Structures are given as C-alpha cells and as structure tokens.
Amino acid sequence: MNSLVTLLPFIVLIGAMFLMTRSAKRKQQQAAQMRNQMQPGSGIRTIGGMYATVKEVNDDTVLLDAGPGVELLFAKNAIATVLSDDEYNRIVHGVEHDLKSDADLVPDDASSLTETDEPAADASDDKPVDLGKKDAAEEPADAPAEAKTDAEPKKTDGDTEAK
C-alpha cells in the first residue's frame, strides 16, 4: 500500500507525458496533411510570415510565386498554413468579399458615434461658465494692496516669535 502511494506521482507524470506527445503527434499529422493538400494556385503563409502563391509542389519542396518575377523555393515544412482564396485575397490584396452589410462595420473614428441628427440645445448658449473665481479687475481698485495682505493672516513655516 505504501509503495503504491509513492509510485502514484510517477504514474501521473508518465500519463501526462503520454497525453502531451499524443497531442503533438496529432498536430504534426494535421500539418503534414495540410501541406500534402497544397496545389498550384493555393495561397500560403510561411513560418516566417511571408504570403505567396504556390506555383509547383514537389516531394519535399514547394516553388512559390511571391510577386511579379519573384519565385522562391521553400521546404514543405516551412509552410505554416494554406489559406482559403478569400482569406488570401483579403490579406494580400485587401479585397473584401463577404461583408454582411455596411451597418456591421466599425467606424474608423469616434466622431460618428457621438454625432446626432438634431442640433444640440446647449450649443446656442454662449454664456461664460462661472467657476467661482474672480478676476483681479473685478475687485475694487481703490483698496490699497497692503490692506489686502493684512486682511489675511500671514503664513509661517511653523516658527513662533516666542523663544
């Protein structure tokens, strides 16, 4: 019984390793199947992030057309994904095919989100907003400047005159 308890973590660890390798093997098989289904004319993305069109498929290599007059030879393992025609055209050429409607699009800026058809009622009021502060020009000019400073207690930095 005691030896079974000590072996349990090792059994769990071996089981986890088995499941991880099985998952990785399945992903490799799917990637190989995807690469085997490549045909001339398919749009692809390489593991380096380059988009191109398949021109010719060989056993271990793929000839890619990356642009006018640019042909590149890649290993099949360097192909990350085979894209659908719509997705390839959307990414490379900026062509949108399956737009549902213009209403579903998100605007480029927020101005269309705040605009209304009705004019704002507050926009015609050009009165200044009172923030509770007074300008120096509004205070009486006949009062001497010394009287203003004497009215307020002087601020000190904590020292008192009694020592």
Sequence and secondary structure as in RCSB ss.txt:
>XXXX:A:sequence
MNSLVTLLPFIVLIGAMFLMTRSAKRKQQQAAQMRNQMQPGSGIRTIGGMYATVKEVNDDTVLLDAGPGVELLFA
KNAIATVLSDDEYNRIVHGVEHDLKSDADLVPDDASSLTETDEPAADASDDKPVDLGKKDAAEEPADAPAEAKTD
AEPKKTDGDTEAK
>XXXX:A:secstr
 HHHHHHHHHHHHHHHHHHHHHHHHHHHHHHHHHHHT  TT EEEETTS EEEEEEE SSEEEEEEETTEEEEEE
GGGEEEEE HHHHIIIII        GGGS  SSTHHHH  SS  GGGG       S   GGGS SSS HHHHHH
HS    SS  S  
